Amino acid sequence: MLQYSRRNLWMAVALALPIASLLTETVWAGKDNFTVHNRRNANMTELYISPSSQGSWDNSNVLNEVLRAGENRRISFASSPASECLYDFKAVFENGQQVEDFQIDVCARNDYAFN
């Protein structure tokens, strides 16, 4: 009977592994569907997103065009490692204001609002 139970345990583990990997991929998939909301009264002209572990801003603006006040835009983290979750955000607005926020967990949430 012990051998029968051990075989059932190994079978359950073997069947659970593919499911666990699918769940993990689902969590990371949110990084490809991250939405930034501009809830300020000024248009956002630039947006910089860098891994928090990097300690400095990437030089590339991730906006292809101005993000108008009240609008939102999807941002892709496709080039980042799957294990990277904490990011720093820096937005530059047409009125010259800059807003920075640090250690945004993009694995635990799927959007961020600049208020």
PATIRO-198868 format. One record per atom (N, C-alpha, C): atom name; residue number from 1; x, y, z; residue in one letter. Coordinates in steps of 0.2 Angstrom, whole numbers, plus 5000, padded with zeros to 4 digits. Atoms other than C-alpha are relative to their C-alpha. Layout:
kolti/kese/xx/yy/zz/nufi
CA/NUM/X/Y/Z/a
...
This chain:
kolti/kese/xx/yy/zz/nufi
N/1/5004/4994/5000/m
CA/1/5000/5000/5000/m
C/1/5004/5006/5000/m
N/2/4996/4994/5000/l
CA/2/5014/5012/5004/l
C/2/5003/5002/4993/l
N/3/4998/4999/5007/q
CA/3/5021/5009/4986/q
C/3/4995/5003/4996/q
N/4/5006/4997/5004/y
CA/4/5004/5013/4979/y
C/4/4999/5007/5001/y
N/5/5001/4993/4998/s
CA/5/5003/5029/4988/s
C/5/5006/5005/4998/s
N/6/4994/4996/5003/r
CA/6/5021/5035/4983/r
C/6/4999/5001/4993/r
N/7/5001/5000/5007/r
CA/7/5017/5031/4965/r
C/7/4994/5006/4999/r
N/8/5005/4995/5000/n
CA/8/5001/5042/4967/n
C/8/5003/5007/5001/n
N/9/4997/4993/4998/l
CA/9/5011/5056/4975/l
C/9/5004/5002/4994/l
N/10/4995/4998/5006/w
CA/10/5024/5056/4960/w
C/10/4995/5002/4994/w
N/11/5004/4998/5005/m
CA/11/5010/5056/4948/m
C/11/4996/5007/5001/m
N/12/5003/4993/4999/a
CA/12/5001/5071/4956/a
C/12/5005/5005/4999/a
N/13/4995/4995/5001/v
CA/13/5018/5080/4956/v
C/13/5001/5001/4993/v
N/14/4999/5000/5007/a
CA/14/5021/5076/4938/a
C/14/4994/5004/4996/a
N/15/5006/4996/5003/l
CA/15/5003/5083/4933/l
C/15/5000/5007/5003/l
N/16/5000/4993/4998/a
CA/16/5005/5098/4944/a
C/16/5005/5005/4997/a
N/17/4995/4995/5003/l
CA/17/5021/5105/4937/l
C/17/4998/5004/4994/l
N/18/5002/4996/5006/p
CA/18/5014/5110/4920/p
C/18/4995/5006/5002/p
N/19/5005/4995/4998/i
CA/19/5000/5119/4929/i
C/19/5003/5005/5004/i
N/20/4996/4995/4996/a
CA/20/5012/5128/4941/a
C/20/5004/5004/4995/a
N/21/4996/4996/5005/s
CA/21/5022/5134/4926/s
C/21/4995/5005/4996/s
N/22/5005/4995/5003/l
CA/22/5006/5141/4918/l
C/22/4998/5005/5004/l
N/23/5002/4995/4996/l
CA/23/5001/5150/4933/l
C/23/5006/5005/5001/l
N/24/4994/4995/5000/t
CA/24/5019/5158/4934/t
C/24/5000/5004/4994/t
N/25/5000/4996/5006/e
CA/25/5018/5163/4916/e
C/25/4994/5005/5000/e
N/26/5005/4995/5000/t
CA/26/5001/5171/4919/t
C/26/5002/5006/5005/t
N/27/4998/4994/4996/v
CA/27/5008/5182/4933/v
C/27/5004/5004/4997/v
N/28/4995/4996/5003/w
CA/28/5022/5188/4923/w
C/28/4997/5003/4993/w
N/29/5003/4997/5006/a
CA/29/5011/5191/4908/a
C/29/4997/5007/5001/a
N/30/5003/4993/4998/g
CA/30/5003/5206/4917/g
C/30/5005/5005/4998/g
N/31/4995/4995/5001/k
CA/31/5020/5215/4913/k
C/31/4999/5002/4993/k
N/32/5001/4998/5007/d
CA/32/5015/5215/4894/d
C/32/4994/5004/4999/d
N/33/5007/4996/5000/n
CA/33/4998/5223/4898/n
C/33/5000/5005/5005/n
N/34/5000/4994/4995/f
CA/34/5003/5237/4910/f
C/34/4998/5006/4997/f
N/35/5003/4993/5003/t
CA/35/4993/5253/4908/t
C/35/5002/5005/5005/t
N/36/4998/4994/4997/v
CA/36/4999/5270/4913/v
C/36/4994/5005/4999/v
N/37/5005/4995/5000/h
CA/37/4986/5283/4917/h
C/37/5002/5007/5001/h
N/38/4998/4993/4999/n
CA/38/4989/5302/4915/n
C/38/4993/5003/5003/n
N/39/5006/4997/4997/r
CA/39/4976/5309/4928/r
C/39/5002/5007/5002/r
N/40/4998/4993/4998/r
CA/40/4985/5326/4929/r
C/40/4997/5004/4995/r
N/41/5003/4995/5004/n
CA/41/4980/5342/4921/n
C/41/5004/5002/4994/n
N/42/4995/4999/5005/a
CA/42/4995/5342/4909/a
C/42/5001/4994/4996/a
N/43/4998/5006/5005/n
CA/43/5000/5331/4894/n
C/43/5007/4998/5003/n
N/44/4993/5003/4998/m
CA/44/5014/5319/4898/m
C/44/5004/4999/4993/m
N/45/4996/5000/5006/t
CA/45/5028/5321/4885/t
C/45/5005/4995/5000/t
N/46/4995/5006/4999/e
CA/46/5040/5308/4892/e
C/46/4999/4996/5005/e
N/47/5001/5004/4995/l
CA/47/5040/5293/4902/l
C/47/5006/4995/5000/l
N/48/4994/5004/5000/y
CA/48/5055/5283/4908/y
C/48/4998/4995/5006/y
N/49/5001/5006/4996/i
CA/49/5054/5266/4916/i
C/49/5006/4996/5001/i
N/50/4994/5003/4999/s
CA/50/5069/5258/4924/s
C/50/4999/4995/5006/s
N/51/5000/5005/4994/p
CA/51/5071/5242/4935/p
C/51/5003/5004/5006/p
N/52/4998/4997/4994/s
CA/52/5073/5248/4953/s
C/52/5007/4998/5002/s
N/53/4993/5003/4999/s
CA/53/5089/5237/4954/s
C/53/5005/5004/4996/s
N/54/4995/4996/5004/q
CA/54/5097/5248/4941/q
C/54/5003/5006/5003/q
N/55/4998/4995/4996/g
CA/55/5098/5263/4952/g
C/55/5001/5007/4995/g
N/56/4999/4994/5004/s
CA/56/5098/5276/4937/s
C/56/4994/4999/4994/s
N/57/5006/5000/5005/w
CA/57/5085/5280/4923/w
C/57/5003/4998/4993/w
N/58/4998/5002/5007/d
CA/58/5086/5272/4906/d
C/58/4999/5007/4996/d
N/59/5001/4994/5004/n
CA/59/5088/5285/4893/n
C/59/4995/5000/4995/n
N/60/5005/5000/5005/s
CA/60/5074/5280/4882/s
C/60/4993/5001/5002/s
N/61/5007/4998/4998/n
CA/61/5057/5288/4883/n
C/61/4996/4994/4997/n
N/62/5004/5005/5002/v
CA/62/5044/5274/4882/v
C/62/4994/5002/4996/v
N/63/5006/4998/5003/l
CA/63/5030/5285/4875/l
C/63/5002/5001/4992/l
N/64/4999/4999/5007/n
CA/64/5029/5285/4856/n
C/64/4997/5007/4998/n
N/65/5003/4993/5001/e
CA/65/5018/5301/4857/e
C/65/4997/5002/5006/e
N/66/5002/4996/4994/v
CA/66/5011/5313/4870/v
C/66/4994/4996/5003/v
N/67/5005/5003/4996/l
CA/67/5000/5305/4883/l
C/67/4996/5006/5003/l
N/68/5004/4994/4998/r
CA/68/4986/5318/4885/r
C/68/4997/4999/5007/r
N/69/5004/5000/4994/a
CA/69/4978/5323/4901/a
C/69/4994/4996/5000/a
N/70/5006/5004/5000/g
CA/70/4965/5310/4906/g
C/70/5000/4994/4996/g
N/71/4999/5006/5004/e
CA/71/4971/5297/4894/e
C/71/5004/4995/5003/e
N/72/4996/5006/4997/n
CA/72/4980/5280/4897/n
C/72/5003/4997/4994/n
N/73/4996/5003/5005/r
CA/73/4992/5270/4887/r
C/73/5003/4993/5003/r
N/74/4997/5006/4998/r
CA/74/4998/5252/4888/r
C/74/5008/5000/4999/r
N/75/4992/5000/5001/i
CA/75/5017/5249/4891/i
C/75/5002/4993/5001/i
N/76/4998/5007/5000/s
CA/76/5026/5233/4888/s
C/76/5007/5000/5003/s
N/77/4993/5002/4996/f
CA/77/5040/5226/4899/f
C/77/5003/4994/4996/f
N/78/4998/5006/5003/a
CA/78/5043/5212/4886/a
C/78/5008/4999/5000/a
N/79/4993/5001/5001/s
CA/79/5062/5215/4885/s
C/79/5003/4999/5007/s
N/80/4997/5001/4994/s
CA/80/5064/5214/4904/s
C/80/5000/4993/5002/s
N/81/5000/5007/4998/p
CA/81/5068/5198/4913/p
C/81/4994/4998/5004/p
N/82/5006/5002/4997/a
CA/82/5053/5188/4920/a
C/82/5000/5001/5007/a
N/83/4999/5000/4993/s
CA/83/5060/5189/4937/s
C/83/5000/5007/5003/s
N/84/5000/4993/4998/e
CA/84/5061/5208/4938/e
C/84/4993/5003/5001/e
N/85/5006/4998/4999/c
CA/85/5046/5215/4946/c
C/85/4999/5008/5002/c
N/86/5000/4993/4998/l
CA/86/5051/5232/4954/l
C/86/5003/5005/4995/l
N/87/4998/4995/5005/y
CA/87/5052/5247/4943/y
C/87/4999/5007/5003/y
N/88/5000/4993/4998/d
CA/88/5055/5266/4945/d
C/88/4997/5003/4994/d
N/89/5003/4996/5005/f
CA/89/5044/5278/4935/f
C/89/5001/5007/5000/f
N/90/4999/4993/5001/k
CA/90/5048/5295/4929/k
C/90/4996/5003/4994/k
N/91/5004/4997/5005/a
CA/91/5035/5306/4920/a
C/91/5002/5007/4999/a
N/92/4999/4993/5001/v
CA/92/5039/5323/4912/v
C/92/4994/5003/4996/v
N/93/5006/4997/5003/f
CA/93/5024/5334/4908/f
C/93/5002/5007/4996/f
N/94/4998/4995/5004/e
CA/94/5023/5348/4896/e
C/94/5001/5007/5003/e
N/95/4999/4994/4995/n
CA/95/5022/5361/4910/n
C/95/5007/5000/5003/n
N/96/4993/5000/4997/g
CA/96/5040/5356/4915/g
C/96/5000/4996/5006/g
N/97/4999/5004/4994/q
CA/97/5035/5346/4930/q
C/97/5002/4993/4999/q
N/98/4998/5007/5001/q
CA/98/5043/5329/4933/q
C/98/4997/4997/5007/q
N/99/5003/5004/4995/v
CA/99/5035/5316/4944/v
C/99/5004/4993/5000/v
N/100/4997/5006/5000/e
CA/100/5045/5301/4950/e
C/100/4997/4996/5006/e
N/101/5002/5005/4995/d
CA/101/5039/5285/4959/d
C/101/5004/4994/5000/d
N/102/4995/5005/5000/f
CA/102/5050/5271/4965/f
C/102/4997/4993/5002/f
N/103/5002/5007/4998/q
CA/103/5048/5252/4967/q
C/103/4993/4998/4999/q
N/104/5006/5002/5002/i
CA/104/5032/5250/4958/i
C/104/5000/4992/4998/i
N/105/5000/5007/5001/d
CA/105/5028/5231/4958/d
C/105/4995/4998/4994/d
N/106/5004/5001/5006/v
CA/106/5022/5228/4940/v
C/106/4998/4992/5000/v
N/107/5002/5007/5000/c
CA/107/5020/5209/4944/c
C/107/4994/5000/5004/c
N/108/5006/5001/4996/a
CA/108/5007/5212/4957/a
C/108/4994/5005/4998/a
N/109/5006/4995/5002/r
CA/109/4997/5226/4948/r
C/109/5001/5001/4993/r
N/110/5000/4999/5007/n
CA/110/4993/5230/4930/n
C/110/4999/5007/4998/n
N/111/5000/4993/5002/d
CA/111/4992/5249/4930/d
C/111/5003/5004/5006/d
N/112/4997/4994/4995/y
CA/112/4999/5265/4938/y
C/112/4997/5006/4997/y
N/113/5003/4994/5002/a
CA/113/4991/5282/4938/a
C/113/5004/5006/5003/a
N/114/4997/4993/4998/f
CA/114/5000/5299/4939/f
C/114/4995/5004/5001/f
N/115/5006/4996/4998/n
CA/115/4988/5309/4949/n
C/115/5003/5007/5001/n
